[in-house]
Amino acid sequence: MIMMYHLKHLRTKFILAIGLPMIVVFTIMAFVEYRYAETAVLQSTKENVEAFVANMAMQINQMCIKNSQIARNNASFYRAFPDALKYAQRYDSAVQVLRSSLTDENPELFGMTVSMIPLPDEPSYAVNCAEDGFVRPDTSPYVHRIPGTQDQIGTTDLVNQGGVYYSIDHWRGLKWYTEPFKTLKSYWSPPYIDDTPGLEDVWMVTCSIPVLIEGRQRAICTVDISLEKIRQLLESIKPPVGYLILLSPDGKMIYNPEFNKPVDLERLKSSECGYGITLSQADMDKLKNITIEKKADHVIMHDVDDYKNVLIAVSQPVSETGWSLIHVISEQDVLKPLVAMFWRQSLLYSIILLTTMVILSVVSSVVTKPLEEIDQATERIIDGDFSVRLHDMASNDEAGRLAKTFNHMLETLKETVDQKAHESAARRTIENDVSRAREIQAKMLPDPKSLAKSDKFDIYALNLPARFVAGDFYDFWMLDNQTLALVVADVCGKGTPAAMFMAMSRTILRGVANARRSPAETLRRMNEILNHSNDQMFVTLFYAQYNIYTGHMVYANGGHLPPIVRHNDGSVEECPLPFGFPVGIIPDARFDQFELDIAPGEGMCIYTDGVSEATAETETGEKMLFGANRIVAVVQREGNVSPETLCKDMARIADSFRKSERQDDITVLAIRRK
């Protein structure tokens, strides 16, 4: 300051008075901005990587869930129709079920099988049962895509391939069979190559679902997912930095960009995609623990030869399979653009400093002008005018950049406001449409009290959707002056598609039903029409024709749950139910029919699986179904109440048992002869 006091030229003093602080400020600013940007870039990159990994893991998880659901659906089919496991028709019926599930909608699904376990009273049990209780399947039809073809499907029996009858020891070595056999739980296998002839080059993983019927294990349903499809999924979206690996619980890299087949995690040390660094065993153990712990996490790893070379591994579990998707990035690669930007900014600051010393007076006016314009523009924005823009801001200094940023902010703000307004209007439209759809659907169902004036019977029904609209429905109407038609149905799935299919099914049933056509013939005709207009959805239903004067009922079953009959002596039992396939799934299905007499004072309760499959969780975390036994107990406990009271109490008790959001539609219909 003393030296500046003795300088003769005010211009020099002014330049030094402003220039020296600017040099200090620019230097500090550059350092602070770099440190801040470094932290922000690393944090932003980490967040982006976490979001990217979570999204990819979710896609893999959804793909695995979607395919494992096919095995669960097949298992549910056999639990619902155990007659399909009878010795005489096992193979052919299984092939039919499996072929219907292997569609083009699941290209990653390579094949599936149903390993059918013989019972002790069957002739094949003795040769398939070992002394320790292990039972080999007596047949295991395997339907699969033929490698190298577009849509050809092959079929073989895994028990007897090419004349080779595999031994019990061979089956003991198949984890996809032995693990669910022992644990009675679903199981995802490690990656492996199938030994089925002709499939020796196909890497796959298998999801196995055990099938228990009346306490006995009757079958194991599986789906095989091609690892090549998983590889194609991961390679379809390249991460902006780093690389991905998919790690299984046994330490195998299911996917690695450098290897075209599963390899041990140890191979990562020497791979090119590992940035050519040497990892310590401790770091390798960290990666293994990620999969063992099955949680989203990130670990820091260092190069053994260069400790400053830091790697970050961000993981996300694939909950369905127990895998972990790991994204590995290098801090050096992430920060390279930032370092280059730092030097560019340093050069820019130097130019600005020199220019400022020369045209300081001009700069002051240039800086003041945009600030005034920004103030004026801000006032217009407060008044709601988003069209304002700052003009003539061609400079590259802070004022110019501020003006450009301000303009960009205004454009973004206007787009956001417009978009929010559009989204709000669209959301209101959708909500109105859905609400209207529910009103229309409710009006399609008959009024539960429409036949309340009858002196021959009492009837009531209710329909409670799991979502806005339901896939369940009930119906009743007079076919003639003495015959009442009764229907309770459950369309596969939920939501809008199920509701549309429900409307179509109800319309078709009403169109084909009449007093001269028996229930069995009615379901056969309905099934024929649905199969001509549908290739994916089906409906289960109970259809009956009830004589209101005699109490005589003739009914047929389309894969539905058995109704509950209450007698005058207080006893309650499930209605004898003929076997029947769901309507719309097998083109040439035939349906049987039964007859039942309902005495005066007796009644019947018909329900859908939204009641019987209401699920509660025990203190130990196990899932528990409401089940048919509880339904029978409710009907027995309710006694001779009105159908309306019985229907409402049944729905209320099922919802109370669940203690959570309703997962499936609930439909209950009750009738009592006066």
C-alpha positions in Angstrom: 0.0 0.0 0.0 2.9 2.4 0.8 4.4 1.7 -2.6 1.1 2.4 -4.3 0.9 5.6 -2.4 4.2 6.8 -3.9 3.2 6.0 -7.5 2.7 9.0 -9.6 0.1 7.8 -12.0 -3.4 7.3 -10.8 -4.1 5.0 -13.6 -1.4 2.6 -12.4 -2.7 2.9 -8.8 -6.2 2.1 -10.0 -5.1 -0.9 -12.1 -2.9 -2.3 -9.3 -5.6 -1.6 -6.7 -8.1 -3.7 -8.8 -5.7 -6.0 -10.5 -3.9 -7.5 -7.5 -7.1 -8.4 -5.6 -8.5 -9.8 -8.8 -5.4 -12.0 -9.2 -5.8 -13.3 -5.7 -9.6 -13.7 -6.1 -9.2 -15.5 -9.4 -6.6 -17.9 -8.0 -8.7 -18.7 -4.9 -11.8 -19.0 -7.1 -10.2 -21.4 -9.5 -9.0 -23.6 -6.6 -12.3 -23.5 -4.8 -14.3 -24.2 -8.0 -12.0 -27.1 -8.9 -12.4 -28.7 -5.4 -16.1 -28.0 -5.4 -16.5 -29.3 -9.0 -14.4 -32.4 -8.2 -16.6 -33.2 -5.2 -19.8 -32.4 -7.2 -18.7 -34.4 -10.3 -17.8 -37.5 -8.2 -21.0 -37.2 -6.2 -23.1 -36.6 -9.4 -21.3 -39.5 -11.2 -21.9 -41.7 -8.2 -25.6 -40.8 -8.1 -26.0 -41.2 -11.9 -24.2 -44.6 -11.7 -26.4 -45.6 -8.8 -29.5 -44.7 -10.7 -28.2 -46.4 -13.8 -27.3 -49.6 -12.0 -30.6 -49.5 -10.1 -32.5 -49.2 -13.4 -30.5 -51.9 -15.1 -30.9 -54.2 -12.1 -34.6 -53.5 -12.1 -34.9 -54.5 -15.8 -33.0 -57.7 -15.1 -35.1 -58.3 -12.0 -38.3 -57.7 -13.9 -37.2 -60.0 -16.7 -36.4 -62.8 -14.1 -39.6 -62.2 -12.2 -41.6 -62.3 -15.5 -40.1 -65.6 -16.5 -40.2 -67.1 -13.0 -43.8 -66.2 -12.9 -44.4 -68.6 -15.8 -43.0 -71.4 -13.7 -45.2 -70.3 -10.8 -48.2 -70.1 -13.1 -47.5 -73.7 -14.3 -47.1 -74.8 -10.7 -50.4 -73.1 -9.8 -52.0 -74.9 -12.7 -51.0 -78.3 -11.5 -52.0 -77.4 -7.9 -55.4 -76.3 -9.2 -55.7 -79.3 -11.6 -53.9 -82.3 -10.0 -55.7 -84.6 -12.4 -53.3 -83.4 -15.0 -50.5 -85.3 -13.1 -52.2 -88.6 -13.4 -49.9 -91.3 -14.7 -51.7 -92.0 -18.0 -51.6 -88.4 -19.2 -48.6 -86.7 -17.6 -46.3 -86.3 -20.6 -48.8 -85.2 -23.2 -50.7 -82.7 -20.9 -47.4 -81.2 -19.7 -46.1 -80.7 -23.2 -49.4 -78.9 -24.1 -49.1 -76.6 -21.0 -45.4 -75.9 -21.6 -45.8 -75.1 -25.3 -48.6 -72.6 -24.5 -46.2 -70.7 -22.2 -43.2 -70.6 -24.6 -44.1 -67.5 -26.7 -42.3 -64.8 -28.6 -43.2 -62.3 -25.8 -40.4 -63.9 -23.7 -37.4 -64.2 -26.1 -35.0 -64.6 -23.1 -37.0 -67.7 -22.1 -35.0 -70.6 -23.6 -36.9 -73.6 -22.3 -39.0 -75.1 -19.5 -39.8 -78.5 -18.0 -42.1 -80.2 -15.5 -40.3 -83.0 -13.6 -43.2 -85.2 -12.4 -42.5 -87.2 -9.2 -44.4 -90.5 -8.9 -46.5 -91.4 -5.9 -45.8 -94.5 -3.8 -48.9 -96.2 -5.2 -47.8 -95.8 -8.8 -46.0 -98.6 -10.6 -42.9 -96.4 -11.5 -42.3 -95.4 -7.8 -40.1 -98.4 -6.9 -37.5 -97.9 -9.6 -37.3 -94.1 -9.0 -37.0 -94.0 -5.2 -33.7 -94.3 -3.5 -33.2 -95.7 0.0 -32.7 -92.2 1.6 -36.1 -91.0 0.2 -34.8 -89.2 -2.8 -37.2 -89.7 -5.7 -36.2 -89.3 -9.4 -39.0 -88.1 -11.7 -40.5 -90.8 -14.0 -41.0 -88.2 -16.7 -39.7 -84.7 -17.3 -40.9 -83.3 -20.7 -38.6 -80.4 -21.7 -39.8 -77.8 -24.3 -37.1 -75.5 -25.6 -36.1 -73.3 -28.5 -33.9 -74.9 -31.0 -30.5 -73.0 -31.2 -29.8 -71.4 -34.6 -33.5 -71.2 -35.6 -36.0 -68.3 -35.4 -39.1 -69.9 -33.9 -38.6 -73.7 -34.0 -39.4 -75.5 -30.7 -38.0 -78.9 -29.7 -39.3 -81.4 -27.1 -37.5 -84.1 -25.3 -37.8 -86.1 -22.0 -35.0 -85.3 -19.6 -35.5 -88.6 -17.9 -34.9 -90.6 -21.1 -32.9 -88.8 -23.8 -32.0 -90.6 -27.0 -32.6 -94.0 -25.4 -30.4 -93.1 -22.4 -32.3 -93.6 -19.1 -30.5 -91.3 -16.6 -29.7 -92.8 -13.2 -30.8 -91.5 -9.8 -27.1 -90.4 -9.1 -27.3 -88.3 -12.3 -30.5 -86.5 -11.0 -28.8 -86.0 -7.6 -26.2 -83.8 -9.4 -28.8 -81.5 -10.9 -29.1 -78.6 -8.5 -32.2 -77.2 -10.2 -34.0 -80.4 -9.2 -32.4 -81.4 -5.9 -32.5 -78.0 -4.2 -36.3 -77.4 -4.5 -36.8 -81.1 -3.8 -35.0 -80.8 -0.5 -36.1 -77.3 0.6 -39.6 -77.2 -0.9 -38.8 -73.6 -1.9 -38.2 -71.8 -5.2 -34.5 -71.9 -6.4 -32.3 -70.0 -8.9 -29.4 -72.1 -10.1 -25.9 -70.9 -10.8 -25.0 -70.4 -14.5 -24.4 -73.7 -16.3 -24.4 -75.4 -19.7 -27.2 -77.9 -20.1 -26.2 -81.5 -21.0 -29.3 -82.1 -23.1 -28.1 -83.4 -26.5 -27.9 -80.5 -29.0 -27.8 -77.8 -26.3 -24.2 -78.2 -25.1 -23.3 -74.6 -26.1 -26.2 -72.8 -24.4 -25.3 -71.0 -21.1 -28.4 -70.6 -18.9 -29.8 -70.2 -15.4 -32.8 -72.1 -14.1 -35.7 -71.1 -11.8 -37.3 -74.1 -10.1 -40.7 -74.0 -8.4 -41.8 -77.1 -6.3 -45.4 -78.3 -6.6 -47.0 -79.6 -3.4 -50.4 -81.2 -3.5 -52.0 -82.5 -0.2 -48.6 -82.4 1.5 -46.8 -84.4 -1.1 -44.3 -83.1 -3.6 -45.7 -84.0 -7.0 -43.6 -82.0 -9.5 -41.0 -79.3 -10.1 -41.8 -76.7 -12.7 -38.8 -74.8 -14.2 -37.9 -72.1 -16.7 -34.5 -71.7 -18.3 -33.3 -68.2 -19.1 -30.6 -67.8 -21.7 -27.6 -65.8 -20.4 -27.0 -64.6 -24.0 -30.2 -62.6 -23.7 -29.1 -61.1 -20.4 -25.8 -60.2 -22.1 -27.6 -58.5 -25.0 -29.7 -56.5 -22.6 -26.7 -55.2 -20.7 -24.8 -54.4 -23.9 -27.8 -52.6 -25.4 -27.2 -49.7 -23.0 -23.5 -48.9 -22.6 -22.7 -47.0 -19.4 -21.2 -43.5 -20.1 -18.2 -44.4 -17.9 -16.7 -47.6 -16.5 -18.2 -51.0 -17.2 -20.7 -53.5 -15.8 -20.4 -56.9 -14.3 -23.2 -59.2 -13.1 -22.1 -61.4 -10.2 -23.8 -64.6 -8.9 -23.7 -65.7 -5.2 -21.1 -68.4 -6.1 -18.5 -65.8 -7.3 -19.2 -66.2 -11.0 -19.3 -63.2 -13.3 -22.5 -64.0 -15.2 -21.7 -60.9 -17.4 -18.4 -59.2 -18.1 -17.9 -57.1 -21.3 -14.6 -58.9 -22.0 -15.8 -62.5 -21.6 -18.6 -64.0 -23.6 -19.3 -66.7 -21.0 -19.5 -66.8 -17.1 -16.0 -66.8 -15.5 -14.7 -66.6 -12.0 -14.4 -63.2 -10.3 -10.6 -63.7 -10.0 -10.4 -63.1 -13.8 -11.2 -59.5 -13.2 -7.7 -58.9 -11.9 -6.1 -59.4 -15.3 -8.9 -58.3 -17.6 -8.5 -55.2 -19.9 -11.9 -53.8 -18.7 -10.4 -53.7 -15.2 -8.3 -50.6 -16.3 -5.2 -52.8 -16.3 -4.7 -52.4 -12.5 -3.8 -55.0 -9.9 -6.4 -55.5 -7.2 -5.6 -56.9 -3.7 -7.3 -59.9 -2.3 -9.1 -57.7 0.2 -10.7 -55.7 -2.6 -11.8 -58.9 -4.3 -13.3 -60.1 -1.1 -15.2 -56.8 -0.9 -16.8 -57.5 -4.3 -17.7 -61.1 -3.2 -19.3 -59.7 0.0 -21.5 -57.4 -2.0 -23.3 -60.4 -3.4 -23.4 -62.3 -0.1 -25.0 -59.3 1.7 -27.5 -58.8 -1.2 -27.9 -55.0 -0.7 -27.2 -51.8 -2.6 -23.7 -50.6 -1.7 -20.5 -49.2 -3.0 -16.9 -50.0 -2.2 -13.6 -48.2 -2.8 -10.7 -50.2 -4.3 -7.1 -49.2 -5.0 -4.4 -50.2 -7.4 -1.8 -52.2 -5.5 1.0 -50.5 -7.6 -0.5 -47.0 -7.5 -2.6 -46.3 -4.4 -3.9 -43.0 -5.8 -5.6 -44.8 -8.7 -9.0 -45.3 -7.1 -11.8 -47.5 -8.4 -15.4 -47.2 -7.2 -17.7 -50.3 -7.4 -21.4 -49.5 -7.1 -23.7 -52.5 -6.6 -27.4 -53.1 -6.8 -29.0 -56.5 -5.9 -31.2 -58.4 -8.3 -33.6 -59.5 -5.6 -35.4 -62.2 -7.5 -32.2 -64.2 -8.2 -29.7 -63.1 -5.5 -27.3 -61.7 -8.1 -25.6 -58.3 -7.9 -25.1 -55.9 -10.7 -21.9 -54.0 -10.2 -20.8 -50.8 -12.0 -17.0 -50.2 -11.8 -15.7 -46.7 -12.5 -12.2 -45.0 -12.2 -11.9 -41.6 -10.5 -9.2 -40.7 -12.9 -11.4 -41.3 -15.9 -14.3 -39.4 -14.3 -12.0 -36.4 -13.5 -10.2 -36.1 -16.8 -12.8 -33.8 -18.4 -12.8 -31.7 -15.2 -9.0 -31.3 -15.3 -9.1 -30.2 -18.9 -11.9 -27.8 -18.1 -9.9 -26.4 -15.2 -7.0 -25.5 -17.5 -9.3 -24.0 -20.0 -11.0 -21.9 -17.3 -7.6 -20.8 -16.0 -6.6 -19.6 -19.5 -10.0 -17.9 -19.8 -9.5 -16.2 -16.4 -6.1 -14.9 -17.5 -7.5 -13.4 -20.7 -10.3 -11.8 -18.7 -7.8 -10.3 -16.2 -5.6 -8.8 -18.9 -8.6 -7.5 -20.8 -10.1 -6.0 -17.6 -6.9 -4.0 -17.0 -7.2 -2.4 -20.4 -10.9 -1.7 -20.7 -11.9 -1.4 -17.0 -14.1 1.6 -17.6 -16.0 -0.2 -20.4 -16.4 -3.3 -18.3 -18.1 -1.4 -15.5 -20.8 -0.2 -17.8 -21.1 -3.6 -19.5 -21.5 -5.2 -16.1 -24.1 -2.7 -14.9 -26.3 -2.8 -17.9 -27.2 -6.5 -17.8 -27.8 -6.3 -14.0 -30.3 -3.5 -14.7 -32.0 -5.6 -17.4 -32.1 -8.6 -15.2 -33.8 -6.6 -12.5 -36.4 -5.3 -15.0 -36.9 -8.8 -16.4 -37.3 -10.2 -12.8 -40.2 -7.8 -12.2 -41.9 -8.9 -15.4 -41.5 -12.6 -14.3 -43.1 -11.8 -11.0 -46.1 -10.4 -12.9 -46.3 -13.8 -14.8 -44.6 -12.8 -18.1 -42.3 -15.7 -19.0 -41.6 -14.4 -22.5 -39.1 -11.8 -21.4 -35.5 -12.4 -22.6 -32.2 -10.5 -22.2 -30.7 -9.3 -25.5 -27.4 -8.1 -26.8 -25.4 -10.3 -24.3 -22.6 -11.5 -26.5 -19.7 -11.2 -24.0 -18.2 -14.2 -22.3 -17.6 -12.8 -18.9 -19.7 -13.4 -15.8 -22.3 -10.9 -16.8 -22.7 -12.4 -20.2 -22.8 -16.0 -18.9 -25.3 -14.8 -16.2 -27.5 -13.4 -18.9 -27.3 -16.6 -21.0 -28.0 -18.7 -17.9 -30.9 -16.4 -17.1 -32.4 -16.8 -20.5 -31.9 -20.6 -20.4 -33.5 -20.6 -16.9 -36.5 -18.7 -18.3 -36.9 -21.1 -21.2 -36.6 -24.1 -18.9 -39.0 -22.6 -16.4 -41.6 -21.9 -19.1 -41.3 -25.4 -20.5 -41.7 -26.8 -17.0 -44.7 -24.7 -16.2 -46.3 -25.7 -19.5 -45.4 -29.3 -19.0 -46.8 -29.4 -15.5 -50.1 -27.8 -16.7 -50.3 -30.4 -19.6 -49.5 -33.3 -17.2 -52.1 -32.0 -14.7 -54.8 -31.9 -17.4 -53.8 -35.3 -18.8 -53.9 -36.8 -15.3 -57.3 -35.3 -14.6 -58.6 -36.8 -17.9 -57.2 -40.2 -17.1 -58.7 -40.1 -13.6 -62.1 -39.1 -15.0 -61.9 -41.9 -17.6 -61.0 -44.5 -15.0 -63.7 -43.3 -12.7 -66.2 -43.4 -15.5 -65.0 -46.9 -16.5 -65.7 -48.1 -12.9 -69.2 -46.5 -13.0 -69.9 -48.2 -16.3 -68.6 -51.6 -15.1 -70.6 -51.3 -11.9 -73.8 -50.6 -14.0 -73.0 -53.8 -16.1 -73.4 -55.9 -13.0 -77.0 -56.6 -11.9 -78.3 -54.7 -8.8 -77.9 -57.2 -5.9 -81.4 -56.3 -4.8 -83.0 -56.5 -8.2 -84.7 -59.8 -7.4 -85.3 -59.0 -3.7 -89.1 -59.2 -4.1 -89.1 -62.9 -5.0 -91.0 -65.1 -2.6 -88.9 -68.2 -3.7 -85.4 -67.2 -2.9 -83.1 -64.5 -1.5 -80.0 -63.5 -3.4 -77.2 -60.9 -3.0 -73.7 -60.3 -4.5 -70.9 -57.8 -4.2 -67.9 -57.0 -6.3 -64.8 -55.2 -4.8 -62.0 -54.3 -7.2 -58.3 -54.5 -6.2 -57.8 -51.5 -8.5 -60.1 -48.9 -10.1 -61.8 -51.6 -12.2 -62.2 -55.3 -11.6 -61.6 -58.5 -13.5 -64.1 -60.5 -11.4 -67.8 -60.3 -12.1 -71.0 -61.9 -11.0 -74.3 -62.1 -12.9 -77.8 -63.5 -12.4 -80.9 -63.3 -14.5 -84.1 -65.2 -15.2 -83.7 -67.5 -18.3 -87.5 -68.1 -18.2 -90.3 -67.8 -15.6 -88.8 -70.7 -13.5 -85.0 -70.8 -14.2 -82.5 -68.5 -12.6 -79.0 -68.3 -14.2 -76.1 -67.7 -11.7 -72.6 -66.8 -12.6 -69.4 -66.0 -10.6 -66.3 -65.5 -12.7 -62.6 -64.4 -12.3 -60.6 -63.1 -15.3 -56.9 -63.7 -15.2 -55.0 -60.6 -14.3 -56.2 -57.2 -12.9 -56.8 -53.7 -13.9 -58.1 -52.3 -17.3 -57.2 -55.3 -19.5 -59.0 -57.7 -17.2 -62.0 -55.4 -17.0 -62.3 -55.3 -20.8 -62.0 -59.1 -21.0 -64.6 -59.3 -18.2 -67.0 -57.2 -20.2 -66.5 -59.4 -23.3 -66.8 -62.6 -21.3 -70.1 -61.5 -19.7 -71.5 -60.4 -23.0 -70.6 -63.7 -24.7 -72.0 -65.7 -21.8 -75.3 -63.8 -21.8 -75.5 -64.3 -25.6 -75.0 -68.1 -25.6 -77.0 -68.9 -22.4 -80.6 -69.9 -22.5 -83.0 -72.3 -20.7 -82.7 -75.0 -23.4 -78.9 -75.1 -23.4 -77.3 -77.0 -20.5 -74.6 -75.3 -18.4 -72.0 -77.7 -19.8 -73.0 -76.9 -23.4 -73.1 -73.2 -22.5 -69.5 -73.2 -21.3 -68.4 -75.2 -24.3 -69.9 -72.7 -26.7 -68.5 -69.7 -24.7 -65.0 -71.3 -24.7 -65.3 -71.8 -28.5 -66.1 -68.1 -29.1 -63.4 -66.8 -26.7 -60.7 -69.0 -28.3 -61.5 -67.4 -31.7 -61.1 -63.9 -30.3 -58.4 -64.3 -27.7 -54.9 -65.9 -27.5 -53.7 -64.9 -24.1 -56.4 -64.3 -21.5 -58.9 -66.7 -19.9 -61.6 -66.7 -17.3 -62.6 -69.2 -14.5 -66.3 -69.3 -13.7 -69.0 -71.2 -12.0 -72.3 -71.3 -14.0 -75.6 -72.8 -12.7 -79.2 -73.0 -13.8 -81.5 -73.0 -10.7 -85.2 -73.9 -10.6 -86.7 -71.4 -8.2 -89.8 -73.7 -7.6 -88.1 -77.0 -7.0 -84.7 -75.9 -5.7 -83.0 -78.2 -8.3 -79.7 -76.8 -9.6 -77.7 -77.9 -12.6 -74.2 -76.5 -12.8 -70.9 -76.7 -14.7 -67.4 -75.6 -13.7 -64.8 -73.7 -15.8 -61.8 -74.1 -13.5 -63.4 -72.2 -10.6 -63.3 -72.7 -6.9 -66.0 -74.9 -5.3 -69.0 -73.1 -3.8 -70.0 -73.7 -0.2 -73.4 -75.2 0.6 -75.1 -74.8 4.0 -77.7 -77.4 5.1 -80.6 -77.0 7.4 -78.9 -79.1 10.1 -76.2 -76.5 10.4 -73.6 -78.6 8.5 -71.5 -76.9 5.8 -69.6 -78.5 2.9 -67.9 -77.7 -0.4 -70.2 -78.3 -3.4 -69.1 -81.4 -5.5 -67.4 -79.8 -8.5 -66.7 -81.4 -11.9 -63.2 -80.9 -13.4 -63.1 -78.2 -16.0 -60.5 -76.2 -17.7 -60.6 -72.4 -17.5 -62.7 -70.9 -20.4 -60.6 -69.5 -23.2 -57.4 -71.5 -22.7 -58.0 -74.8 -24.6 -59.9 -74.5 -27.9 -61.6 -78.0 -27.8 -62.2 -78.2 -24.0 -65.3 -80.1 -22.9 -67.1 -79.5 -19.6 -69.1 -81.8 -17.3 -72.0 -80.8 -15.2 -73.4 -81.9 -11.8 -76.9 -81.6 -10.2 -77.8 -80.5 -6.7 -81.1 -80.0 -4.8 -81.3 -77.1 -2.4 -84.0 -77.7 0.3 -86.1 -74.8 1.7 -83.9 -72.8 4.1 -80.6 -74.0 2.6 -78.2 -71.8 0.8 -75.1 -71.6 -1.3 -72.1 -69.2 -1.2 -69.9 -68.7 -4.4 -66.7 -66.7 -4.2 -63.5 -65.9 -6.2 -59.8 -66.4 -5.2 -59.7 -62.8 -3.9 -61.3 -64.3 -0.7 -59.5 -67.7 -0.5 -56.1 -66.3 -1.4 -56.1 -63.3 0.9 -52.6 -63.4 2.4 -51.4 -62.6 5.8 -47.9 -62.7 7.2 -47.1 -64.6 10.4 -44.7 -63.4 13.1 -42.0 -65.6 11.6 -42.4 -63.9 8.2 -44.2 -66.8 6.5 -47.1 -66.2 4.2 -50.5 -67.7 5.2 -53.6 -67.9 2.9 -57.2 -67.4 4.1 -58.1 -70.7 2.5 -61.2 -72.8 1.9 -61.3 -74.0 5.5 -61.7 -70.5 6.9 -64.4 -69.8 4.3 -66.3 -72.9 5.4 -65.9 -71.8 9.0 -67.3 -68.3 8.3 -70.4 -69.8 6.5 -71.0 -72.1 9.4 -70.5 -69.4 12.0 -72.8 -67.0 10.2 -75.6 -69.5 10.3 -79.0 -68.7 8.7 -78.2 -65.0 8.0 -79.4 -63.2 4.9 -77.3 -63.5 1.7 -76.5 -59.8 2.0 -75.1 -60.1 5.5 -73.1 -63.2 4.5 -71.6 -61.5 1.5 -70.6 -58.4 3.4 -69.2 -60.3 6.4 -67.2 -62.6 4.1 -65.5 -59.7 2.3 -64.9 -57.8 5.6 -63.4 -60.8 7.3 -61.1 -61.6 4.3 -59.9 -57.9 4.3 -59.4 -58.0 8.0 -57.3 -61.1 7.7 -55.1 -59.5 5.1 -54.4 -56.4 7.0 -52.9 -54.8 3.9 -53.8 -53.4 0.5 -56.1 -55.6 -1.4 -54.1 -57.5 -4.0 -56.9 -59.2 -5.9 -60.6 -58.5 -6.8 -63.2 -59.9 -4.3 -66.5 -61.2 -5.6 -69.0 -63.0 -3.4 -72.5 -64.3 -4.3 -75.0 -65.9 -1.9 -78.4 -67.5 -2.5 -80.9 -69.0 0.0 -84.1 -70.8 -0.9 -87.0 -69.5 1.1 
